[in-house]
Amino acid sequence: MDKRKPNRLINEKSPYLKQHAYNPVDWYPWGDEAFKKAKGEDKPIFLSIGYSTCHWCHVMEKESFEDEEIAKLMNETFINIKVDREERPDIDQFYMNICLMVRGHGGWPLTVIMTPDKKPFYIATYLPKESSYNRIGLKDLIKQIKDLWINDRKKILERAEKILQHYEDFTRDRISDDEINEVDIVNAVLYFKDRFDKEKGGFGKTPKFPSPQNLIFLTRYSKIYKDEETFNMVKKTLKEMSKGGIYDHVGYGFHRYSTDSKWLLPHFEKMLYDQAMLIWAYTEAYQYSKEKLFKEIVEEIIEYLKRDMYNSEGGFYSAEDADSEGEEGKFYVWSYDELKNLLGENFEIFKEISNIKEEGNFREEATGKITYKNIIYIDKSFKEVAKKFNKSEKEVKEIFRNCLKTLYRERGKRVRPLKDTKILTDWNGLIIKALSLAGRVFNNEEYIDLAKKTADFILDSIYINGELFHRYKDGEVKIKANLDDYSFLIFGLIELYQTTFDDKYLKYVLDLTEKMIYKFWDKANGGFYFTSSDNKDVLIRQKEIYDGAYPSGNGVAYNCLVWLYKLTGDERFKKYINKMERVFASNIKRVPYGSPSFLIGLMFMLNSTEIIFNGDKEKALKLSQKSEEFYIPSKVLAYNTEFLRKISDFINNIKESKDLKIYLCSNFACQQPIKSEKEFLEKLKQI
C-alpha cells in the first residue's frame, strides 16, 4: 500500500487523474471547489490537461509534479487543477484552440495559467523543470508569474482579456455567399495527390498519422468519380501501414502514429478511435478491391478489441498506454538475443523478414542513438525471403505466423501498459459504426452482436432519463454529453439499423437527433456548437469543422442529417444541411483537405442510392448483406415497416407485402419493384 499522502484526485474515477493522486502538488479536479478557493485566496490557477496514455504527460509528471521543490512553488503560487482531456473534451478543446491561436502549435500535456474566472494569460504544452536553450523551465516560470501577479497584475489581466477577445474574433462565423460543391471535393483530392508518398504511402513526411477519414474520403471519391489513381494511393498506404511497426503484429491493433516516414517507429499508445476508424477504412478498401489482406487486418483489429479492450458489461475501453515500467514501448520491443533464443531454428527467417539487428532496427527518436531493441515489422516480402531460403511463400508465411504466436505468449509475461478503462460515448459510437459495417460486409454475426451489445449498453446505462452522458467508469456515469457524443452515437446507430433493420435503433436515431439539434444547434447562423447551451465551464462556445485524429462533430452530424434526409425526404433536415454548408463554406473552401468527413457527406448528398426492402425480413437481411459484395458507398438501406412509412413521405407510398420486393430509389423516386435476387444484383453492378 502506498504510504504517501494522497491529494484530492484519489477520489476520481479517471485513470489519468489517479496517476497524479500521490503527487506532492495539491491537485484539484475541475470544479467549483477549486475556483472558489482561487478567488478566496486570490491566486491564479495552474491548469494541466493530459490523458492517461500520453508519453510526455508522464515525462512532465516525473520531472516536475513529483518533485518536492516544484510542488512547493506550485502550491504556494497557484490553485492547481488536473483535467483528463478524454473526460472533459469541452475544456480541452477550448484551451487547446487558444494554444493553437497563440503559439501556432499544440499538444499534451497542455499547460494553462489563468485567472480565477477561467481567463488564460499564459499557455504552453510540455515544460521542462529547468530553463535551457532559450526555453523557460517550470521553476523559473512560476517565479515570474508570482512576481507579476503580485506586482503587475494589471498587465496579466489585460493580456487575458486581449487573448479572449482575439479568440472570440478568431472563432466568429464568417457567413458568405459561397457554396461548397464538387470543386472543393476535387481540391481536397489534389492536395492529397500532391503530398502522397509514393514509396511508403501516407501523406507528407514525418510524423505520419493513420488519419483514416482521409483514406475513406479518397476511397469513396475514387469509386464515385472513377479515379483509379486515388484508390491506388489508399491501397499503398493501407498496405504499408499494415507492414510497419505502427501495426502491432504480435497482439494486433494500431499504435497512435509513426515518428518516421516508413511507419517503422511508432508512439506506442493504442487508441479506441483509431481502431474504429481503421476498421471502417480497411473494410471499405476490401469492398472496393477484394484484397484479402484488408479483410485480415479488420479481423485482427477486432480480435484485439474483443480480447483486450471489451468491457464484459458492454462497451469498449478507451486506450492503452505507450509506457510500461516507466519506459515508452518497453512492452513491444525485443532484443536480438531474446528473439534468437525464443525462435530457435526459425530465427533466421524471422530476422530476414523483420530486419532484426544486434544493434536494434531503430534508433532513439530524439538522439539517434543505437537502442539494441527491435520492432517487429515486415521489411521484406515473403516471396523475397522464400527465394533466399529456398522455401515456398506459404511456408515462410506460416513460419512468420508461428513466430508471432511464440512472441505473443512470451510477451504475456511482461508488465503490460496501463489500460484506460473509461467507456466514452463518442468513441464507442465510432466502434458501433465500424462493427456494424464489418459485420454486414463480412457476413459476421459476432461483429453485429458486439455492435448491438455496445449500443444497448450505452442506451441502457449512459442515456439516462432522456439525458446522454459522456463517460462511464466502474458503474459511475458522469459528464453531460457534447456534440461528438450525440453525433458519433447517432452515426453508429444509423449503421446498426442498416445492418439489423431493427426499428428500435431508427427510433433512437430520430430521438437523439432532435436532442442534438435542441442542445447544440446555432439558431442564428447554423452549425453545431461543441458544447450545449447549459455548459458553464467554457467561456466561449465553439464550432469545429476541421477533422483532427478523428472526424469533427459537425462533419459527422452533417453525414447523419444527409442520411435522414435521404431516408425520409423531410425538408426540415435539408434546411439544416443547407445552413451547415453555408456557415462552413468559407472554412472548407480555404482548407478543403482539413474537412474530409464533411466532404464525405457532401458526396453522399450529391450521389446517393436508396435501397428499400419490403416483405420477408429474414430474406431482406440476407439480400442486404449480399448487396455488400458491391461497393456502393453513398447508399441508404431500409426495411419497410409501419414506423418507417410514418416518418418517410416517399416510402409511405410503398405498401407492405408478404413476398420480398426491393425498391431502388434516387431523389425520392423509386423504380419498379425488383422481385428476384439475380435482377437485384445485376442492377447493383450498374451503380
Wavefront OBJ file of the C-alpha trace (Angstrom):
o trace
v 0.000 0.000 0.000
v 1.273 3.477 -0.926
v 2.235 5.305 2.300
v 2.374 8.740 0.647
v -0.435 11.137 1.444
v -2.864 11.344 -1.483
v -4.355 14.552 -2.829
v -7.984 15.067 -3.904
v -7.516 13.167 -7.155
v -7.579 9.899 -5.220
v -11.390 10.121 -5.250
v -11.644 10.458 -9.039
v -12.514 7.647 -11.461
v -10.236 8.827 -14.281
v -7.055 6.701 -14.527
v -5.172 9.827 -15.635
v -6.213 11.803 -12.571
v -5.471 8.836 -10.310
v -1.946 8.679 -11.787
v -1.380 12.084 -10.133
v -3.125 11.286 -6.851
v 0.167 10.885 -4.942
v 1.962 13.885 -6.413
v 3.070 16.414 -3.761
v 1.246 19.001 -5.907
v -2.038 19.863 -4.191
v -4.177 18.968 -7.204
v -7.888 19.677 -7.504
v -10.215 18.149 -10.085
v -12.046 20.704 -12.244
v -14.989 22.008 -10.219
v -16.468 24.757 -8.090
v -14.287 23.952 -5.075
v -11.089 24.864 -6.912
v -12.420 28.101 -8.383
v -13.907 29.263 -5.075
v -10.563 28.521 -3.406
v -8.691 30.525 -6.065
v -10.977 33.523 -5.593
v -10.880 33.237 -1.814
v -7.075 33.057 -1.663
v -6.605 35.491 -4.575
v -4.424 33.069 -6.563
v -4.121 32.311 -10.257
v -4.938 28.804 -11.457
v -2.446 26.339 -12.896
v -4.395 24.042 -15.218
v -2.699 20.910 -16.559
v -4.553 18.879 -19.206
v -3.467 15.462 -20.431
v -4.574 11.854 -20.760
v -3.546 8.511 -19.328
v -1.663 7.188 -22.379
v 0.255 10.410 -23.100
v 4.041 9.854 -23.007
v 5.046 13.495 -22.472
v 2.433 13.812 -19.724
v 4.300 11.059 -17.897
v 7.609 12.832 -18.502
v 6.356 16.143 -17.080
v 4.870 14.376 -14.074
v 8.131 12.593 -13.292
v 10.317 15.682 -13.826
v 8.132 18.287 -12.149
v 4.910 17.174 -10.496
v 6.682 14.513 -8.412
v 9.429 16.985 -7.484
v 9.067 18.414 -3.968
v 10.683 21.746 -4.869
v 8.401 22.365 -7.862
v 5.339 21.154 -5.957
v 6.081 23.612 -3.116
v 6.338 26.502 -5.591
v 3.121 25.456 -7.333
v 1.194 25.075 -4.092
v 2.348 28.477 -2.812
v 1.603 30.293 -6.066
v -1.446 28.593 -7.608
v -4.582 26.617 -7.143
v -3.668 23.572 -9.236
v -6.224 21.741 -11.380
v -5.789 18.490 -13.307
v -8.081 17.629 -16.241
v -8.351 14.405 -18.227
v -8.884 15.644 -21.784
v -10.783 12.465 -22.685
v -13.237 13.043 -19.832
v -13.544 16.762 -20.482
v -13.052 17.368 -24.220
v -15.035 20.595 -23.833
v -12.405 22.133 -21.523
v -9.524 20.680 -23.513
v -10.851 21.895 -26.866
v -11.386 25.443 -25.604
v -7.883 25.891 -24.176
v -6.168 23.858 -26.900
v -7.672 26.067 -29.610
v -6.412 29.115 -27.736
v -2.973 27.483 -27.559
v -3.046 26.890 -31.320
v -4.042 30.514 -31.884
v -1.381 31.948 -29.556
v 1.520 29.576 -30.277
v 0.735 28.117 -33.676
v 1.046 24.558 -32.368
v -0.420 22.424 -29.622
v -0.098 19.107 -27.840
v -0.270 17.412 -24.481
v 0.334 17.968 -21.683
v -1.362 21.322 -22.138
v -0.298 23.901 -19.549
v -2.627 26.846 -18.900
v -2.188 29.582 -16.314
v -5.352 31.604 -15.858
v -7.310 33.906 -13.599
v -9.828 32.519 -11.078
v -12.583 33.298 -13.616
v -11.015 30.936 -16.181
v -9.376 33.534 -18.442
v -5.967 32.294 -19.692
v -2.960 34.604 -19.737
v -0.174 32.049 -20.291
v -0.428 28.856 -22.314
v 2.091 26.224 -23.413
v 2.470 22.476 -23.826
v 5.200 20.396 -22.149
v 7.547 22.432 -19.951
v 10.842 21.075 -18.578
v 11.690 21.629 -14.947
v 14.761 23.793 -15.642
v 15.238 26.530 -18.252
v 17.650 25.767 -21.094
v 18.385 26.771 -24.700
v 16.143 29.850 -24.540
v 13.229 27.697 -23.337
v 11.803 28.637 -19.965
v 11.521 25.896 -17.367
v 8.665 25.473 -14.941
v 10.706 26.591 -11.935
v 11.584 29.983 -13.467
v 8.117 30.404 -14.981
v 6.361 30.002 -11.634
v 8.603 32.645 -10.035
v 7.938 35.095 -12.880
v 4.164 34.532 -12.719
v 4.146 35.004 -8.946
v 6.017 38.296 -9.258
v 3.669 39.580 -11.979
v 0.543 38.504 -10.090
v 1.650 40.414 -7.002
v 3.348 43.449 -8.577
v 1.891 43.963 -12.055
v -1.464 42.224 -12.143
v -2.951 44.811 -14.461
v -0.617 43.575 -17.199
v -1.773 39.983 -16.658
v -5.477 40.886 -16.688
v -5.095 42.983 -19.830
v -3.336 40.097 -21.559
v -6.100 37.679 -20.532
v -8.791 39.994 -21.918
v -6.827 40.508 -25.131
v -6.410 36.758 -25.666
v -10.130 36.121 -25.164
v -11.152 38.988 -27.421
v -8.796 37.810 -30.136
v -10.112 34.271 -29.775
v -13.721 35.432 -29.976
v -12.898 37.284 -33.192
v -10.990 34.239 -34.450
v -13.951 31.887 -33.910
v -16.702 34.199 -35.127
v -18.737 32.780 -38.018
v -17.922 34.379 -41.337
v -21.029 33.855 -43.421
v -20.541 34.393 -47.137
v -22.440 33.666 -50.322
v -20.024 30.833 -51.089
v -21.416 27.357 -51.557
v -19.423 24.187 -51.179
v -19.526 21.995 -54.248
v -17.633 19.367 -56.217
v -14.771 21.806 -56.822
v -13.961 21.651 -53.106
v -14.004 17.856 -53.235
v -11.581 17.884 -56.173
v -9.311 20.450 -54.499
v -9.019 18.216 -51.435
v -8.111 15.243 -53.633
v -5.479 17.297 -55.478
v -3.919 18.256 -52.145
v -3.596 14.605 -51.129
v -2.209 13.651 -54.528
v 0.421 16.357 -54.218
v 1.539 15.188 -50.754
v 1.350 11.438 -51.384
v 4.485 9.440 -50.505
v 4.822 7.089 -53.491
v 7.450 4.972 -51.793
v 5.873 4.304 -48.385
v 2.318 5.583 -48.651
v 0.725 8.186 -46.454
v 0.843 11.930 -46.938
v 3.674 14.303 -46.144
v 6.891 13.298 -44.409
v 7.033 12.968 -40.612
v 5.305 12.292 -38.351
v 2.758 10.169 -40.188
v -0.706 9.628 -38.765
v -3.174 6.977 -39.960
v -5.897 9.656 -40.495
v -8.450 7.046 -41.646
v -11.069 9.639 -42.601
v -8.693 10.856 -45.341
v -8.440 7.315 -46.701
v -12.215 6.756 -46.544
v -12.776 10.055 -48.360
v -10.305 9.111 -51.102
v -11.742 5.593 -51.462
v -15.251 6.979 -51.903
v -14.052 9.646 -54.310
v -12.289 7.004 -56.396
v -15.448 4.915 -56.681
v -17.922 7.745 -57.282
v -15.741 9.691 -59.727
v -13.986 6.651 -61.241
v -10.461 7.835 -60.376
v -8.206 4.766 -60.113
v -5.117 6.768 -59.117
v -6.819 7.964 -55.947
v -7.619 4.469 -54.711
v -4.103 3.306 -55.558
v -2.862 5.860 -53.008
v -5.233 4.393 -50.424
v -4.169 0.803 -51.132
v -0.493 1.687 -50.929
v -0.990 3.484 -47.621
v -3.070 0.727 -46.029
v -0.576 -1.951 -47.093
v 2.492 -0.050 -45.884
v 0.829 0.756 -42.561
v -0.085 -2.903 -42.054
v 3.560 -3.901 -42.632
v 5.028 -1.228 -40.379
v 5.863 -1.024 -36.711
v 2.801 1.188 -36.304
v 0.870 -2.088 -36.501
v 1.242 -4.496 -33.590
v 1.957 -7.720 -35.477
v 2.173 -9.702 -32.239
v -1.037 -8.626 -30.479
v -2.823 -6.697 -33.263
v -4.219 -3.181 -33.340
v -2.623 0.064 -34.492
v -0.418 2.376 -32.462
v -1.125 6.094 -32.481
v 1.237 7.356 -35.198
v 4.651 6.874 -36.774
v 7.563 9.167 -35.940
v 9.287 8.322 -39.247
v 8.221 8.190 -42.888
v 8.436 4.376 -43.116
v 5.755 3.632 -40.494
v 8.531 1.876 -38.503
v 8.856 3.639 -35.146
v 5.515 4.479 -33.545
v 4.395 6.312 -30.486
v 3.110 3.148 -28.889
v -0.214 4.150 -27.326
v -3.294 2.471 -28.783
v -6.493 4.498 -29.027
v -10.000 3.103 -29.461
v -10.964 5.712 -32.062
v -8.024 4.734 -34.283
v -9.097 1.081 -34.221
v -12.704 2.011 -35.054
v -11.837 4.323 -37.936
v -9.279 1.882 -39.368
v -11.791 -0.976 -39.282
v -14.037 1.276 -41.372
v -11.219 2.253 -43.764
v -9.934 -1.304 -44.299
v -13.491 -2.668 -44.677
v -14.372 -0.233 -47.459
v -11.000 -0.817 -49.118
v -11.762 -4.555 -49.097
v -15.214 -3.951 -50.578
v -13.714 -1.945 -53.406
v -10.678 -4.130 -54.134
v -11.496 -7.577 -52.645
v -7.866 -7.759 -51.421
v -7.673 -10.466 -48.768
v -5.074 -8.577 -46.698
v -7.573 -5.818 -45.890
v -10.083 -8.333 -44.517
v -7.351 -10.000 -42.430
v -6.381 -6.679 -40.847
v -10.012 -5.975 -39.938
v -10.305 -9.418 -38.352
v -7.120 -8.884 -36.358
v -8.096 -5.425 -35.081
v -11.458 -6.770 -33.917
v -9.721 -9.740 -32.284
v -7.537 -7.291 -30.329
v -10.578 -5.245 -29.288
v -12.559 -8.289 -28.157
v -9.625 -9.739 -26.255
v -8.113 -6.667 -24.637
v -10.497 -3.712 -24.820
v -14.009 -5.069 -24.251
v -15.907 -4.479 -21.024
v -17.980 -7.544 -20.113
v -20.913 -5.261 -19.203
v -20.804 -3.815 -22.719
v -18.774 -1.117 -24.428
v -15.081 -0.741 -25.178
v -12.301 0.839 -23.144
v -10.679 3.993 -24.407
v -6.922 3.369 -24.672
v -3.718 1.562 -23.753
v -0.629 3.441 -22.642
v 2.609 3.750 -24.586
v 4.687 3.246 -21.437
v 5.255 0.327 -19.113
v 7.675 0.252 -16.194
v 8.375 3.923 -16.907
v 9.646 3.341 -20.439
v 7.869 4.011 -23.717
v 7.431 0.933 -25.892
v 9.090 -1.474 -23.450
v 6.197 -3.920 -23.738
v 6.512 -4.067 -27.541
v 10.245 -4.193 -28.380
v 12.753 -7.066 -28.362
v 16.490 -7.585 -28.054
v 18.382 -9.592 -30.674
v 19.390 -12.342 -28.226
v 15.882 -12.568 -26.803
v 14.418 -13.218 -30.246
v 17.176 -15.655 -31.151
v 16.617 -17.734 -28.018
v 12.839 -17.711 -28.339
v 12.558 -18.535 -32.040
v 15.318 -21.123 -32.388
v 15.592 -22.625 -35.873
v 13.039 -20.138 -37.260
v 15.037 -17.116 -36.134
v 16.989 -16.573 -39.367
v 13.844 -16.400 -41.497
v 12.107 -14.166 -38.966
v 15.207 -11.979 -38.743
v 15.217 -11.514 -42.515
v 11.537 -10.581 -42.679
v 11.672 -8.025 -39.838
v 15.226 -6.767 -40.388
v 16.253 -7.791 -36.849
v 19.677 -6.423 -35.885
v 22.033 -6.895 -32.941
v 22.216 -3.108 -32.501
v 18.431 -2.809 -32.924
v 16.459 -1.941 -36.043
v 15.551 1.588 -34.938
v 17.353 4.458 -33.257
v 16.159 6.778 -30.500
v 13.818 9.359 -31.938
v 15.390 12.348 -30.183
v 19.095 11.463 -30.151
v 19.593 8.939 -32.951
v 21.414 6.630 -30.508
v 21.578 2.860 -31.036
v 18.837 1.191 -28.977
v 19.715 -2.521 -29.096
v 15.963 -3.068 -29.417
v 13.899 -4.295 -32.348
v 10.384 -3.538 -33.526
v 8.523 -6.301 -35.339
v 7.578 -5.193 -38.842
v 7.595 -6.621 -42.351
v 10.649 -5.216 -44.060
v 10.889 -7.727 -46.923
v 8.201 -9.546 -48.881
v 7.525 -13.187 -48.078
v 8.231 -14.006 -51.705
v 11.679 -12.403 -51.498
v 12.541 -14.242 -48.267
v 11.188 -17.554 -49.577
v 13.501 -17.353 -52.572
v 16.532 -16.674 -50.358
v 15.814 -19.662 -48.086
v 14.655 -21.961 -50.868
v 11.180 -22.355 -49.401
v 7.672 -21.693 -50.663
v 5.994 -18.381 -49.893
v 3.303 -20.288 -47.987
v 5.937 -21.939 -45.758
v 7.577 -18.610 -44.959
v 4.223 -17.030 -44.065
v 3.433 -19.941 -41.765
v 6.840 -19.703 -40.064
v 6.332 -15.961 -39.536
v 2.865 -16.514 -38.044
v 4.124 -19.230 -35.705
v 6.956 -16.975 -34.573
v 4.441 -14.231 -33.776
v 2.408 -16.694 -31.695
v 5.546 -17.597 -29.745
v 6.273 -13.901 -29.128
v 2.676 -13.295 -28.063
v 2.938 -15.997 -25.381
v 6.264 -14.590 -24.176
v 5.013 -11.002 -24.200
v 2.155 -12.055 -21.946
v 4.713 -12.497 -19.140
v 5.733 -8.824 -19.306
v 4.302 -5.896 -17.354
v 1.501 -4.634 -19.560
v 0.964 -0.916 -20.222
v -1.817 0.750 -18.259
v -5.265 0.313 -19.760
v -7.612 3.274 -19.503
v -10.942 1.611 -18.709
v -13.155 4.643 -19.251
v -16.025 3.950 -21.640
v -16.601 7.054 -23.755
v -19.859 7.504 -25.647
v -18.371 9.221 -28.706
v -15.590 6.700 -29.325
v -17.984 3.800 -28.751
v -20.298 5.361 -31.324
v -17.473 5.000 -33.848
v -16.979 1.364 -32.807
v -20.702 0.651 -33.286
v -20.397 2.130 -36.783
v -17.292 0.080 -37.617
v -18.523 -3.247 -36.222
v -21.936 -2.896 -37.866
v -20.354 -2.213 -41.246
v -17.787 -5.006 -40.914
v -20.482 -7.410 -39.734
v -22.591 -6.701 -42.803
v -19.731 -6.696 -45.320
v -18.096 -9.876 -43.976
v -21.400 -11.566 -43.031
v -20.143 -11.962 -39.469
v -22.859 -12.242 -36.808
v -20.329 -11.965 -33.980
v -19.366 -8.457 -35.089
v -23.034 -7.466 -35.348
v -23.759 -8.868 -31.874
v -20.833 -6.869 -30.453
v -22.218 -3.720 -32.093
v -25.688 -4.413 -30.650
v -24.359 -5.122 -27.151
v -22.311 -1.928 -27.233
v -25.242 0.154 -28.470
v -27.646 -1.388 -25.965
v -25.179 -0.808 -23.117
v -24.881 2.887 -23.949
v -28.629 3.325 -24.475
v -29.450 1.474 -21.234
v -26.614 2.688 -18.986
v -25.344 6.044 -20.296
v -28.559 7.509 -21.770
v -30.471 8.189 -18.564
v -33.939 9.766 -18.364
v -33.504 11.383 -21.756
v -30.022 12.766 -20.957
v -26.958 11.392 -22.727
v -23.693 11.359 -20.793
v -20.094 11.277 -21.986
v -18.315 8.867 -19.648
v -18.958 5.574 -17.844
v -16.394 4.191 -15.391
v -16.815 1.489 -12.742
v -20.572 1.939 -12.584
v -20.421 5.743 -12.478
v -22.000 7.811 -15.248
v -20.690 11.369 -15.379
v -20.293 14.491 -17.536
v -23.126 15.564 -19.804
v -22.583 14.705 -23.451
v -21.027 17.033 -26.003
v -21.755 17.247 -29.730
v -19.364 14.392 -30.570
v -21.197 12.056 -28.194
v -24.518 12.717 -29.889
v -23.340 12.784 -33.490
v -20.998 9.766 -33.229
v -23.617 7.681 -31.415
v -26.266 8.603 -34.000
v -23.761 7.710 -36.728
v -23.199 4.285 -35.165
v -26.910 3.634 -34.659
v -27.635 4.510 -38.292
v -25.160 1.834 -39.405
v -26.556 -0.630 -36.878
v -30.093 -0.007 -38.151
v -28.933 -0.611 -41.727
v -27.386 -3.897 -40.578
v -30.289 -5.208 -38.449
v -33.370 -3.364 -39.792
v -34.431 -3.040 -36.148
v -36.760 -0.034 -35.813
v -35.586 0.396 -32.210
v -32.299 1.835 -33.428
v -34.003 4.047 -36.006
v -36.248 5.478 -33.284
v -33.183 6.273 -31.181
v -31.568 7.933 -34.217
v -34.531 10.299 -34.533
v -34.803 10.918 -30.800
v -31.096 11.687 -30.369
v -31.050 13.848 -33.499
v -33.839 16.028 -32.120
v -31.964 16.386 -28.826
v -28.710 17.176 -30.675
v -30.442 19.947 -32.603
v -32.081 21.331 -29.461
v -28.896 21.341 -27.378
v -26.185 22.294 -29.871
v -27.663 23.975 -32.950
v -26.775 27.628 -33.526
v -30.163 29.159 -34.275
v -28.617 32.386 -35.537
v -26.086 31.156 -38.107
v -26.376 27.382 -38.320
v -23.951 24.606 -37.469
v -23.491 22.826 -34.156
v -21.606 24.104 -31.131
v -19.370 21.545 -29.422
v -20.883 22.322 -26.013
v -24.540 22.509 -25.028
v -26.219 25.750 -24.045
v -26.146 24.795 -20.344
v -22.367 24.205 -20.217
v -20.851 26.878 -17.958
v -17.273 25.577 -17.952
v -16.131 27.167 -21.207
v -16.224 30.909 -21.723
v -16.868 30.874 -25.482
v -18.877 28.233 -27.351
v -17.082 26.862 -30.399
v -17.922 25.049 -33.613
v -15.414 22.578 -35.011
v -15.395 21.736 -38.710
v -11.817 20.582 -39.205
v -11.074 16.909 -38.555
v -8.362 16.006 -36.088
v -7.361 12.498 -35.058
v -10.962 11.566 -35.805
v -13.823 13.325 -37.640
v -15.272 16.589 -36.379
v -18.641 16.530 -34.650
v -20.070 18.803 -37.343
v -18.716 16.587 -40.120
v -20.393 13.524 -38.607
v -23.619 15.402 -37.771
v -23.792 16.581 -41.401
v -23.498 12.951 -42.606
v -26.272 11.897 -40.208
v -28.584 14.659 -41.398
v -27.914 13.769 -45.037
v -28.783 10.118 -44.322
v -32.007 11.121 -42.556
v -32.969 13.444 -45.381
v -32.344 10.736 -47.991
v -34.403 8.260 -45.945
v -37.340 10.492 -45.055
v -37.436 13.294 -47.613
v -38.133 15.641 -44.691
v -37.349 19.174 -45.880
v -36.534 20.237 -42.320
v -33.401 18.090 -42.443
v -32.487 19.672 -45.749
v -32.728 23.141 -44.210
v -30.225 22.141 -41.523
v -27.976 20.641 -44.218
v -28.085 23.820 -46.303
v -27.341 26.028 -43.301
v -24.347 23.874 -42.366
v -22.993 24.094 -45.898
v -23.334 27.859 -45.810
v -21.850 28.547 -42.372
v -18.814 26.319 -43.003
v -18.323 27.107 -46.709
v -15.562 29.698 -46.292
v -13.544 27.456 -43.933
v -13.904 24.412 -46.162
v -13.016 26.347 -49.311
v -9.911 27.729 -47.611
v -8.714 24.311 -46.363
v -10.814 21.604 -48.086
v -8.416 18.809 -47.128
v -8.985 19.669 -43.467
v -12.621 18.515 -43.512
v -12.730 15.146 -45.322
v -15.598 13.893 -43.141
v -17.765 16.829 -44.219
v -16.810 16.237 -47.854
v -17.790 12.565 -47.470
v -21.229 13.881 -46.504
v -21.273 16.216 -49.491
v -20.531 13.314 -51.856
v -23.383 11.449 -50.169
v -25.694 14.417 -50.711
v -24.767 14.638 -54.399
v -24.629 10.915 -55.231
v -26.922 8.563 -53.350
v -28.934 5.402 -53.862
v -31.736 4.350 -51.531
v -32.461 0.617 -51.295
v -35.799 -0.199 -49.649
v -36.577 -3.812 -48.792
v -40.173 -4.959 -48.470
v -41.692 -8.264 -47.389
v -39.873 -11.222 -45.796
v -37.469 -9.619 -43.281
v -35.131 -12.589 -42.999
v -34.700 -12.720 -46.768
v -34.294 -8.934 -46.831
v -31.424 -9.096 -44.317
v -29.687 -11.852 -46.278
v -30.023 -9.957 -49.547
v -28.929 -6.711 -47.904
v -25.778 -8.468 -46.742
v -25.267 -9.954 -50.211
v -25.540 -6.480 -51.722
v -22.329 -5.574 -49.877
v -20.424 -7.585 -52.484
v -20.705 -4.338 -54.438
v -19.049 -1.184 -53.179
v -21.777 1.470 -53.183
v -20.564 3.975 -50.598
v -23.357 6.570 -50.742
v -26.352 4.375 -50.059
v -29.267 4.140 -47.662
v -30.524 0.708 -46.630
v -34.004 0.451 -45.098
v -36.749 -2.064 -44.416
v -40.392 -1.074 -44.944
v -42.347 -1.045 -41.679
v -45.269 0.943 -40.344
v -42.843 3.146 -38.402
v -40.713 3.866 -41.482
v -43.783 4.807 -43.529
v -44.828 7.122 -40.724
v -41.589 9.126 -40.867
v -40.943 8.945 -44.633
v -43.292 10.530 -47.132
v -41.825 8.860 -50.189
v -41.718 5.386 -48.603
v -45.298 5.893 -47.411
v -46.361 5.096 -50.981
v -44.771 1.637 -50.803
v -47.260 -0.902 -49.487
v -46.191 -3.808 -47.317
v -46.198 -7.242 -48.900
v -45.506 -10.784 -47.785
v -43.239 -11.527 -50.727
v -39.817 -9.891 -50.912
v -39.691 -6.805 -53.106
v -36.772 -4.399 -53.445
v -37.016 -0.767 -54.498
v -34.036 1.140 -55.876
v -34.656 4.839 -55.423
v -32.907 8.117 -56.167
v -34.083 11.642 -55.372
v -37.187 10.149 -53.735
v -38.290 8.416 -56.935
v -38.317 4.613 -56.957
v -38.029 2.210 -59.847
v -40.442 -0.655 -60.333
v -40.046 -3.269 -57.556
v -37.461 -5.979 -58.105
v -38.575 -9.463 -57.110
v -35.592 -11.666 -57.954
v -32.161 -11.784 -56.336
v -30.483 -12.115 -59.724
v -32.128 -8.984 -61.118
v -31.327 -7.048 -57.928
v -27.630 -7.936 -58.036
v -27.465 -7.136 -61.744
v -28.899 -3.686 -61.038
v -26.325 -3.077 -58.299
v -23.496 -3.883 -60.714
v -24.548 -0.881 -62.781
v -24.389 1.627 -59.910
l 1 2 3 4 5 6 7 8 9 10 11 12 13 14 15 16 17 18 19 20 21 22 23 24 25 26 27 28 29 30 31 32 33 34 35 36 37 38 39 40 41 42 43 44 45 46 47 48 49 50 51 52 53 54 55 56 57 58 59 60 61 62 63 64 65 66 67 68 69 70 71 72 73 74 75 76 77 78 79 80 81 82 83 84 85 86 87 88 89 90 91 92 93 94 95 96 97 98 99 100 101 102 103 104 105 106 107 108 109 110 111 112 113 114 115 116 117 118 119 120 121 122 123 124 125 126 127 128 129 130 131 132 133 134 135 136 137 138 139 140 141 142 143 144 145 146 147 148 149 150 151 152 153 154 155 156 157 158 159 160 161 162 163 164 165 166 167 168 169 170 171 172 173 174 175 176 177 178 179 180 181 182 183 184 185 186 187 188 189 190 191 192 193 194 195 196 197 198 199 200 201 202 203 204 205 206 207 208 209 210 211 212 213 214 215 216 217 218 219 220 221 222 223 224 225 226 227 228 229 230 231 232 233 234 235 236 237 238 239 240 241 242 243 244 245 246 247 248 249 250 251 252 253 254 255 256 257 258 259 260 261 262 263 264 265 266 267 268 269 270 271 272 273 274 275 276 277 278 279 280 281 282 283 284 285 286 287 288 289 290 291 292 293 294 295 296 297 298 299 300 301 302 303 304 305 306 307 308 309 310 311 312 313 314 315 316 317 318 319 320 321 322 323 324 325 326 327 328 329 330 331 332 333 334 335 336 337 338 339 340 341 342 343 344 345 346 347 348 349 350 351 352 353 354 355 356 357 358 359 360 361 362 363 364 365 366 367 368 369 370 371 372 373 374 375 376 377 378 379 380 381 382 383 384 385 386 387 388 389 390 391 392 393 394 395 396 397 398 399 400 401 402 403 404 405 406 407 408 409 410 411 412 413 414 415 416 417 418 419 420 421 422 423 424 425 426 427 428 429 430 431 432 433 434 435 436 437 438 439 440 441 442 443 444 445 446 447 448 449 450 451 452 453 454 455 456 457 458 459 460 461 462 463 464 465 466 467 468 469 470 471 472 473 474 475 476 477 478 479 480 481 482 483 484 485 486 487 488 489 490 491 492 493 494 495 496 497 498 499 500 501 502 503 504 505 506 507 508 509 510 511 512 513 514 515 516 517 518 519 520 521 522 523 524 525 526 527 528 529 530 531 532 533 534 535 536 537 538 539 540 541 542 543 544 545 546 547 548 549 550 551 552 553 554 555 556 557 558 559 560 561 562 563 564 565 566 567 568 569 570 571 572 573 574 575 576 577 578 579 580 581 582 583 584 585 586 587 588 589 590 591 592 593 594 595 596 597 598 599 600 601 602 603 604 605 606 607 608 609 610 611 612 613 614 615 616 617 618 619 620 621 622 623 624 625 626 627 628 629 630 631 632 633 634 635 636 637 638 639 640 641 642 643 644 645 646 647 648 649 650 651 652 653 654 655 656 657 658 659 660 661 662 663 664 665 666 667 668 669 670 671 672 673 674 675 676 677 678 679 680 681 682 683 684 685 686 687
